[in-house]
């Protein structure tokens, strides 16, 4: 009977030990899950921040491109206008010189 009692106490001790190990493993797994979630959240936050920065940069570059396009078009129009004015002046000068030669 003493041997049976000892065996039962040994099994109870082993059961407690196994339950403690299961509890410790559960806690460790939960901690690992939480750590993984935190790492994921940090990675997502960093990716979102980078996306925001890239979107801002794209917007700024689009604005700059549009500004330069407008400036280029204005410059082309100014050059065309100046060329027309110069052509008009040259035609007027040719007309004046022809009139002088005819006299």
Legacy VTK file of the C-alpha trace (Angstrom):
# vtk DataFile Version 3.0
C-alpha trace
ASCII
DATASET POLYDATA
POINTS 103 float
0.000 0.000 0.000
2.864 2.355 0.795
4.332 1.699 -2.588
1.002 2.449 -4.232
0.714 5.665 -2.209
4.248 6.655 -3.186
3.498 5.864 -6.807
0.327 7.976 -6.636
2.236 10.875 -5.041
4.908 10.554 -7.709
2.296 10.679 -10.438
0.628 13.693 -8.824
3.995 15.450 -8.633
4.706 14.581 -12.252
1.218 15.833 -13.206
1.844 19.154 -11.409
5.226 19.414 -13.063
3.692 18.757 -16.512
0.886 21.275 -15.861
3.496 23.859 -14.832
5.480 23.123 -17.996
2.332 23.431 -20.133
1.501 26.731 -18.415
5.049 28.017 -18.905
4.997 26.974 -22.569
1.630 28.674 -23.061
2.972 31.875 -21.508
6.084 31.677 -23.679
3.979 31.123 -26.806
1.699 34.032 -25.885
4.730 36.267 -25.317
6.152 35.207 -28.678
2.800 35.942 -30.348
2.645 39.372 -28.721
6.250 40.107 -29.722
5.493 39.049 -33.288
2.410 41.293 -33.347
4.485 44.216 -32.059
7.161 43.625 -34.710
4.448 43.444 -37.353
2.856 46.672 -36.096
6.238 48.442 -36.141
6.928 47.165 -39.659
3.493 48.313 -40.839
3.927 51.714 -39.211
7.334 52.133 -40.858
5.933 51.059 -44.237
2.985 53.456 -43.883
5.313 56.292 -42.945
7.541 55.554 -45.926
4.475 55.383 -48.201
3.349 58.765 -46.904
6.778 60.251 -47.564
6.866 58.771 -51.059
3.379 60.086 -51.832
4.432 63.551 -50.651
7.563 63.361 -52.787
5.555 62.266 -55.825
3.128 65.129 -55.302
5.960 67.641 -54.966
7.643 66.285 -58.097
4.367 66.455 -60.044
3.898 70.059 -58.927
7.464 70.909 -59.946
7.018 69.178 -63.300
3.778 71.071 -63.920
5.429 74.361 -62.925
8.343 73.732 -65.285
5.975 72.732 -68.082
4.064 75.990 -67.665
7.307 77.982 -67.578
8.521 76.189 -70.708
5.254 76.879 -72.540
5.380 80.534 -71.487
8.981 80.758 -72.662
8.074 79.175 -76.015
5.173 81.599 -76.438
7.453 84.518 -75.594
10.048 83.327 -78.125
7.352 82.851 -80.797
5.974 86.320 -80.080
9.453 87.853 -80.254
10.135 86.007 -83.523
6.856 87.285 -85.022
7.688 90.826 -83.904
11.161 90.573 -85.390
9.786 89.158 -88.652
7.271 92.002 -88.769
10.048 94.567 -88.180
12.222 92.985 -90.864
9.327 92.970 -93.340
8.676 96.623 -92.525
12.378 97.391 -93.012
12.356 95.535 -96.359
9.289 97.486 -97.450
10.914 100.767 -96.425
14.159 99.923 -98.232
12.224 98.911 -101.385
10.409 102.223 -101.311
13.730 104.065 -101.029
15.196 102.109 -103.937
12.184 102.811 -106.126
12.493 106.546 -105.612
LINES 1 104
103 0 1 2 3 4 5 6 7 8 9 10 11 12 13 14 15 16 17 18 19 20 21 22 23 24 25 26 27 28 29 30 31 32 33 34 35 36 37 38 39 40 41 42 43 44 45 46 47 48 49 50 51 52 53 54 55 56 57 58 59 60 61 62 63 64 65 66 67 68 69 70 71 72 73 74 75 76 77 78 79 80 81 82 83 84 85 86 87 88 89 90 91 92 93 94 95 96 97 98 99 100 101 102
